[in-house]
Amino acid sequence: MSGTVMIRVLWINDDEGESARARRGLESSNAGAVVEVEPCLPSDLANMLREDWDIFLVDFVLSKPATPSGEGYPDEGLAAAGRIREKVQDRPIYLVSGWVSSDTPVPDLFDFIIFTPDLLRDGRKLLRQDGLDYQQVRRAQKGTFSSVASLLAAPEESCDALRQMLPPTMREGFPCRNSEVKKEAAPLVLSPVLAFSRWVRYQLLAYGGPLLDDLRAATLLGVDEGYFGSKLSQREEIADAVYSGVFAGSQNRWWRSLLCKAAFSAEKAQAMASARPSEVAPEVFGVPQEHRSECAVCGAGLPETVASDEDDVEVVRPVHVSCSRPDPTRDAPSLFDELRLFESRTNGKNTGA
């Protein structure tokens, strides 16, 4: 098939029945890419590593008997991943398990964690898009910052900030040498492909900074999250700010610089004295008063940031800086937005900045 990209996936799993059933649901073919999934018993891993693969899936628990006598496989998931990494330095390894979720911290050996039901439900799209993204990173021109900006589809307005936030080895261009991930034992050496991909996935896309999730984008523009998702994000000038670089995934991220540009470029904004997009955007885009952002603590308008409920950090709400405080237990990477907490039952009490 001329012009078709092949994405080869090796799935190390001791449940042959599960692999066979899932294989039919994970493989895909269209005009642009073909995804092939090859099941692999742990005992066959050494032979299969002689071939070229784009992504490795490793079942976390490899414990089923390999023979009628009950002899188990020599590898569990971590050991199998270690054997793969010894032989292959620039291909991602995904941990697959029914016992962990996508929120579980990723062990150093793995590049991503997939909850088994999520793999079976959404794996076809994930493997196709991730396979294409990793291939794009591997093809990136070495030694120029423009190659990094191109991979991220970064607007010119965000390039200076991105350059400062990148790890030092990437600031002047895509790295040519391996990077180390510090561990208690010997350091894990990552190829530039994996080091850059992890930075994108676990820093650029995970924290507020040049890119914002829906809640942070809505707060920046002074509207509630529901209105942003159903109305404001549909406007052409706002839709143009959506992130379309590598590992964009299914959750939207928005370029902060382009959201601000959309607000301040409107003719109506020129007559306003405010320099805050949260004051300008609701007026420019005609946002009804009931859909303008309010602080989760005091109820007043124009919250400047977002914070987690101190009783449940998964609950994140827009707040004023003066109604929240820095999170003493969690740090964002350097130059990204500070992680903050709010008290859900403060009754308007100022908790200090």
C-alpha atoms as one frame of an Amber mdcrd trajectory, in Angstrom:
protein
   0.000   0.000   0.000   1.884   3.015  -1.272   1.979   5.923   1.164   0.528
   3.901   4.034   2.321   4.020   7.387   2.782   0.728   9.226   2.555   0.750
  13.026   3.700  -2.528  14.575   2.713  -3.286  18.170   4.055  -6.196  20.233
   1.837  -7.211  23.159   3.574  -9.325  25.807   0.771 -11.171  27.581   0.429
 -14.620  29.131  -3.319 -14.823  28.415  -3.407 -16.018  24.813  -7.202 -15.930
  24.700  -7.343 -12.303  25.815  -4.663 -11.322  23.313  -6.464 -13.029  20.453
  -9.790 -11.385  21.284  -8.273  -7.951  21.803  -6.156  -8.153  18.689  -9.238
  -8.001  16.474 -10.418  -4.865  18.235  -7.040  -3.112  18.306  -5.876  -3.589
  14.745  -6.981  -0.993  12.232  -6.444   0.018   8.659  -7.289   3.184   6.791
  -5.892   5.290   3.999  -3.129   6.701   6.195  -2.006   3.998   8.627  -2.201
   0.297   9.361  -1.880  -0.926  12.953  -0.738  -4.518  13.422  -0.824  -6.089
  16.899   1.244  -9.227  17.506   0.580 -11.196  20.713   3.721 -12.538  22.373
   4.170 -15.006  25.208   6.894 -13.977  27.662   8.854 -17.086  26.737   9.005
 -15.870  23.101  10.124 -12.313  23.897  13.816 -12.769  23.087  13.031 -14.009
  19.584  10.452 -11.296  18.916  12.912  -8.550  19.910  14.882  -9.345  16.777
  12.124  -7.625  14.798  11.317  -3.906  14.616   8.330  -2.626  16.646   6.796
   0.800  17.157   5.140   0.231  20.550   5.449  -2.479  23.198   2.489  -3.395
  25.392   3.462  -5.304  28.540   0.926  -6.952  30.817   1.898  -6.068  34.381
   1.137  -9.489  35.876   2.778 -12.326  33.954   2.147 -15.284  36.192   0.045
 -17.905  34.448   1.499 -21.395  34.011   3.318 -21.916  30.726   3.128 -25.701
  30.801   0.694 -28.316  32.121   3.156 -28.993  34.942   2.451 -25.526  36.305
   5.871 -24.000  35.601   5.471 -20.227  35.464   6.960 -17.784  33.022  10.314
 -16.336  34.074   9.136 -12.719  33.663   6.722 -10.428  35.373   5.868  -7.116
  33.762   8.753  -5.097  35.174  11.306  -7.751  34.282   9.932  -8.067  30.751
  10.037  -4.288  30.320  13.637  -4.269  31.524  14.607  -6.873  28.949  12.956
  -4.817  26.219  14.704  -1.604  27.293  18.108  -3.322  27.298  17.641  -4.116
  23.610  15.519  -1.207  22.390  16.160   2.349  23.627  13.962   4.502  21.384
  10.591   2.720  21.374   7.881   3.287  24.013   6.789   0.600  26.468   3.211
   0.780  27.743   2.165  -0.993  30.928  -1.205  -2.728  30.588  -3.040  -3.806
  33.725  -6.489  -4.316  35.171  -5.133  -3.336  38.595  -3.938   0.169  37.891
  -5.471   3.228  36.279  -4.202   6.013  34.037  -3.778   8.169  37.175  -1.182
   5.784  38.655   2.373   7.221  38.607   4.310   5.776  35.689   7.281   3.581
  36.705  10.515   4.711  35.048  10.652   1.760  32.671   7.240   2.529  31.202
   6.227   5.442  29.019   2.497   5.168  29.636  -0.030   3.179  31.680  -3.218
   1.796  30.170  -6.025   0.346  32.246  -7.042  -2.882  30.469 -10.711  -1.887
  29.918  -9.532   1.433  28.447  -7.220  -0.413  26.069 -10.013  -2.687  24.897
 -12.401   0.243  24.478 -10.169   3.009  23.060  -6.957   1.201  22.160  -7.427
   1.255  18.397  -7.384   5.056  18.232  -4.676   5.370  20.897  -2.225   2.961
  19.246  -2.728   4.491  15.831  -2.246   8.094  16.944   0.595   7.389  19.371
   2.363   5.262  16.786   2.179   8.095  14.265   3.329  10.649  16.854   6.368
   8.617  17.930   7.336   8.117  14.293   7.066  11.872  13.758   9.346  12.536
  16.752  11.904  10.011  15.468  11.960  11.757  12.097  12.443  15.232  13.594
  15.453  17.172  12.366  18.181  17.204  14.996  19.887  20.354  16.167  17.252
  23.040  15.513  14.663  24.517  17.869  12.317  24.842  14.898  12.027  21.049
  14.871  10.717  21.154  18.447   8.287  23.967  17.635   7.083  22.054  14.588
   6.406  18.887  16.590   4.320  20.945  19.003   2.645  22.998  16.250   3.563
  25.934  18.477   2.477  29.473  17.611   5.248  32.052  17.338   3.857  33.847
  20.395   4.608  30.811  22.602   8.063  29.856  21.337  10.100  31.957  23.778
   8.253  30.501  26.776   8.606  26.969  25.436  12.327  27.372  24.924  12.765
  28.367  28.573  10.626  25.494  29.847  12.306  22.763  27.845  14.973  20.640
  29.527  18.387  22.254  28.930  19.447  19.600  26.395  16.461  20.497  24.176
  16.465  24.295  24.317  18.571  24.812  21.228  17.031  22.002  19.237  16.010
  18.394  19.308  18.666  16.507  21.302  21.120  14.125  19.700  22.293  12.394
  22.861  20.570  10.206  25.420  19.126  11.630  28.662  19.196  10.085  32.117
  16.205   9.567  34.387  17.536   9.475  37.952  16.697   6.396  39.992  17.856
   5.087  43.354  19.902   2.486  41.501  21.688   3.036  38.186  20.130   5.797
  36.054  17.750   4.814  33.282  19.103   6.083  29.985  16.429   7.365  27.625
  16.800   8.128  23.956  16.044  11.716  22.886  12.811  10.421  21.348  11.499
   9.079  24.655  12.910  11.914  26.785  11.157  14.526  24.637   7.943  12.508
  24.408   7.783  12.109  28.186   8.340  15.841  28.666   5.445  16.620  26.336
   3.125  14.079  27.917   3.927  14.532  31.607   4.843  18.211  31.817   3.676
  20.337  28.873   0.264  18.664  28.591  -0.175  17.906  32.292   0.431  21.307
  33.925  -0.828  24.810  33.317   1.654  26.885  31.333   1.777  27.670  27.626
  -1.042  25.112  27.304  -4.236  25.120  29.365  -6.950  22.551  29.958 -10.619
  23.513  29.585 -11.021  24.804  33.150  -7.871  26.927  33.057  -8.763  28.246
  29.603 -12.264  29.156  30.773 -10.894  30.881  33.878  -8.375  32.831  31.799
 -11.250  34.131  29.662 -13.532  34.836  32.618 -16.261  32.264  31.852 -17.450
  29.059  33.487 -16.162  25.761  32.141 -19.521  24.605  30.795 -20.042  27.760
  28.743 -16.496  27.590  27.451 -16.961  24.002  26.242 -20.414  24.394  24.713
 -20.253  27.931  23.334 -16.971  29.829  23.433 -14.751  26.989  22.186 -16.938
  26.740  19.077 -16.035  30.224  17.923 -13.514  30.188  15.098 -11.031  32.502
  16.798 -11.056  30.330  19.937 -11.018  27.010  18.074  -7.824  28.158  16.349
  -6.090  28.085  19.760  -6.502  24.326  20.278  -3.288  22.303  20.598  -2.684
  20.028  17.595   0.902  18.870  18.218   2.185  15.421  19.120   0.295  13.447
  21.803  -2.668  15.806  21.639  -4.913  12.892  22.612  -8.645  13.178  23.190
  -8.580  15.970  25.808  -8.259  19.466  24.420  -5.445  21.750  25.408  -5.383
  25.422  24.452  -2.520  27.782  23.696  -2.643  30.530  26.324  -1.074  33.053
  23.950  -3.686  32.444  21.246  -6.601  32.682  23.677  -5.308  36.071  24.823
  -4.785  37.120  21.223  -8.366  36.160  20.352  -9.706  38.333  23.168  -7.515
  41.389  22.616  -7.650  41.350  18.821 -11.381  42.018  18.741 -12.305  45.580
  17.792 -14.338  46.050  20.971 -11.282  45.249  23.090  -9.400  48.243  21.722
 -11.713  50.583  23.585 -11.275  48.801  26.915  -8.591  49.866  29.362  -8.224
  46.456  31.044  -5.182  44.259  30.411  -6.847  41.167  31.885  -8.356  38.698
  29.402 -10.884  37.627  32.061 -12.330  41.159  31.991 -12.074  41.701  28.246
 -13.245  38.347  26.826 -16.741  38.227  28.392 -17.488  41.690  26.991 -15.973
  40.999  23.589 -17.784  37.685  23.163 -21.063  38.716  24.773 -21.005  36.185
  27.600 -24.184  36.263  29.726 -23.595  37.321  33.319 -24.691  33.945  34.707
 -21.913  32.211  32.763 -19.075  34.425  33.916 -16.486  32.792  36.140 -16.822
  33.000  39.937 -14.449  32.084  42.744 -15.336  28.771  44.379 -14.452  30.166
  47.812 -15.872  33.688  48.058 -18.287  33.691  45.120 -16.967  36.939  43.655
 -16.093  37.291  39.994 -12.803  37.372  38.113 -10.854  34.528  39.786  -7.265
  34.640  38.522  -6.307  30.991  38.855  -7.491  27.468  39.712  -6.846  25.384
  42.819  -7.562  21.927  44.219  -9.875  21.252  47.140  -7.570  20.457  50.058
  -9.869  17.535  50.993  -9.762  16.069  47.478  -7.063  17.317  45.116  -8.891
  15.820  42.134 -11.559  18.513  42.605 -10.252  21.664  40.885 -12.117  24.963
  40.825 -11.498  28.598  39.771 -10.401  30.773  42.718  -8.817  34.066  43.555
  -5.164  33.944  44.506  -6.165  35.580  47.806  -8.657  32.746  48.477  -6.100
  29.988  47.992  -2.590  29.045  49.035   0.352  27.175  47.486   0.155  23.401
  47.798   2.993  22.435  50.185   2.986  18.785  49.069   3.076  19.120  45.285
   5.312  21.131  43.004   4.778  21.954  39.366   7.847  21.843  37.102   9.856
  25.042  36.924   8.103  27.928  35.106   4.730  26.142  34.978   1.719  27.432
  36.912   1.920  26.991  40.666  -0.245  24.258  42.204  -2.619  25.724  44.782
  -5.206  24.595  47.344  -8.454  26.050  48.642 -10.557  25.244  51.672 -13.988
  24.089  50.549 -15.693  25.284  53.757 -13.917  28.601  54.403 -17.152  30.631
  54.209 -15.281  33.418  52.513 -12.330  33.494  54.917  -9.126  34.750  53.307
  -6.588  31.913  53.402  -3.638  33.993  52.204  -1.649  33.914  48.967
